[in-house]
Amino acid sequence: MNQRRIAHRAGLAGLGFGLCLLSACSTPPPPVVPGPTSVRPPYPVANLENNGAIFRVSSAQLFEEPNARNVGDILKITISESLSASTKSTTNNSRATSLKQVGPGAGKSMSGLLASIFNINDSATGADSFKGSGQTDNANTVTGTLMVSVIEVLPNNNLVVAGEKRISMNGSVNTLRFSGVVRARDIHGGNVVSSSDVADARLEQIGGGGVADANQQNALQKFFRDILTFW
C-alpha cells in the first residue's frame, strides 16, 4: 500500500514537472523601477491649541507655494525623451612582400645537384589584405505625461518620486512606470516637471497579453532552439 502511494506521488510530481515544461515556465526580467510607485501621505496630527490667531502650527503657512514637497504629494512628469546613437568603423589593412634569390654560379667544376643549387635564380611574391566596415544606428523616442507621487523627502529637500500608469484593453495590458529624483527648484506652475530635469530617471514600458506573448519565444521554444540549431 505504501509503495502505491509513493508511486502515485512520484507520478503526480512528474506530471507537475511536465506541465511546467509545457507551460514554458520562465522567470521574467527584473523591473527597471523596482521600488513602490505610490505611497499614502501621513495623517495630520490634531492641533488642540486654539489661541485665536490666524496662524497655527499644524496649518500651512500664509505665503507657502502650493508645490509638492511632502510625502504623498502629486507631480506631473512631462516625458519627452529622444535618444539617438550612431557608431561607424572602417578598417583597411594590406601588406605586400617580395623575395628574389640569385645564386653565385656553379662554374664548370660543378654538376648535378650542386650545380642546380649554385645556379638558383628564383623569385617569390606575396600579398594579403583585410577590409572591414560596420555601422550601428539606434534611435528611441518616448513622449507623454505621467502623474507620480512623492515617495521620500531626502535630507537636502530633493524629492524621490515614482508612479505608474496601467491600461488594459481587450486582454492586453500596457504598463508605464517612472521613478527619479526631483529638485524643488525644477517644479514649475501646476506641479509640472520635465523628464529631462529628473535625476536618476528610470522609465520602462511593459506590455502583457496575447500580443506580447506572440512577440517573444517561451522557455521551451528557446530550449529546443538551442539544442537543435547546429548552423
N, C-alpha and C positions, 0 to 999 in steps of 0.2 A: 504493500500500500504506500509506504514512504517512497519507494522507488518511482511509483507512478506520479506522485506529487512532485518529486524532483524533476522528472522528465517533463511534466506539464509546465512547471515554472520555467524550465530551460527553453521549452518551445515558445512560451509567451515572450521571454526575453529576446530570443532570436527573431520572433515576429516583430517586436517593437524596434529592434535594430534595423530590420529590413524596411519597415515603414519609414524609419528616419532617413534611410538612404533614398528611398523612392520619393520622399517629400523634399529631398535635397536640403537637409538641414545645413545651414550656413550661418556664420557669425557676421552681422553687419559691421561695416567700418565704424570706428569711434566718431562721435559727432564733433564738429568743429566748435560748437558752442555747448560745452558740457554742463555748465552751471545752470541754476534756476533762471527762468525767464520772467518770473513775476514774484512779487512779494507784497504782503499786506502792510499798510502803514500801522505804526503803533497807535493804540487808542490814547487820546489826550487825558492827562491827569486832571481830575476835577479840582477847580480852584474854589476853595471855600472862603477865601478872603474877598470881601466886598467893602472897600473903603469909600465908595462913591466916586472914585477917579475914573477918567476915561480909559487910561492905560492900565492893563492888568498883565501880570507876569505870564500867564498861560495863553494870552491872546497874541495875535500878530502885531508887529509894530505899525505905527501910523503911516510911515513912509516906506514900508517894505515893498519891494517889487514882486509881482506875482510870478517869479521864475521858480522853476523846480529846484529844490535844494535839500529836500528831506527824503528819507526812505519811503517809497510808495508813491512819490510824485510821478507824473506822466510827462514824457517828452515825445516830440515828433522828430523822427530821423528822416531827412531827405536823402535818399540813396541815389547817388549819381556817380557811378564808378565806371571808368573806361580805361582799360589796361591793354597795352599793345607791346609786343616784344618781337624783335627780328634778329636773327643770327645768321651770318653768312660766312663761309670759309672756303678758300680755294688753295689747293696745294699742287705744285707742279715741280717735279724733280726729274732731272735727266743726267746721264753720265755716259761718256764715250771713251773707249780705250783702244789703243793700237800697239802692236808689237811687231818688230821686224828683226830677224836674225840672219846674219851673213857669216858663213864660216871662213877661216883663214885660207882655205885651199889645201887640197891633199898633195899636190905635186905628183911627180912621175913615180916616186918610190912607193906610193900607197895605192892600194886597190881593194876592192871588195867592200866590206862593212866600214873600214876606216875611211876609205875614200868618200863614201856616202855621208859620213858624219862631218868630215872636214870640208866637204863641198856643199854643206847645207845652205839653202837660200829660201827661207820661209818667212811669211808674214801672217799676222792674225789681227783681227779687229773684233771689237765687241761693243755693244751699246745696250743700255736699259733705261727705261723711263717710267715715271709714275705720275699720274694726274688724277686728282680727286677734287670734288666740289660738293658742297652741301648747303642747304638753306632751310631755316625753320622760322615760320611766322605764327604768331599767336595773338589773338585779339578777343577780348571779352568786354561786354557792355551790360551793366545792370542799372536800371532806373526804377524808382518807385518811392513810396513812403511807408513808414512803419512806426507805430506807436510803441514806445518802450517804457519800462518802469525803472526808477532809481532803486538799485539793489543794495548799494552800500555807499556811504559817505566816507571818503578817505580823510586822514588827518590834515592834508593840505587843501581840504574842501573840494577836491575833484570828485566827480560822481561816477560810480560804476553803474552802467545801465545795461539792460538786456530786455529782449522781448521777442515774440514770435507771432506769426500770422498763419493760420491754418485754414485752408479752403478745401472742402470736399464736394465733388460734383460727379455724379454718375459712376460711383465706385472708385474714383481716383482722388487721391489726397495730395495736395501740394502744400508744403510747409516751408516758410521763410523765417529764419532765425537770425538775430543780430545781437552783438554784445560789444562793449568797449568802454572807454573812459572818456568822460566829457569834462572840460573846464567850464566853470560858471561864466567866464567872460565870453565864451563862444555861443552861449544861449541867446538867441535873438527873440524879438517880439513874438508872442504866441507860443513860447517854449519850443522853438524850432532849431534844430542843429543839423548842419550839413554833415554827411558821412565823411567828407574829407577833413573835417575838424575833430574827428574822433580818434583817440589814440588806442592802440592795441585792438583795432576794429576786426571783428570776425563776422563774416557773412556766409551763410550757407542756405542752399535751396534743395530740398529733398522732395522727391516725388514718390508716390506709392500707388499701388493699384495694378490693374491689368496692363496698362500701357508701360509702366515702369518695369513690370516683370517680363514683358515681351522684349524689352531693350537690353536685357542682360542674361547671361547664362547662369544656371543654377550650379550648385556644387557638384551634382552628379554628372552634368554635362562637361564641366571643367575637368573632372577626374578622368573620364573616358577620352576626352580630347588630348590630355597629356600623355596617356599611356598608349594611345592608338596612333599618334602622329609621329612618323619617323622621317619626314622630309621637310 
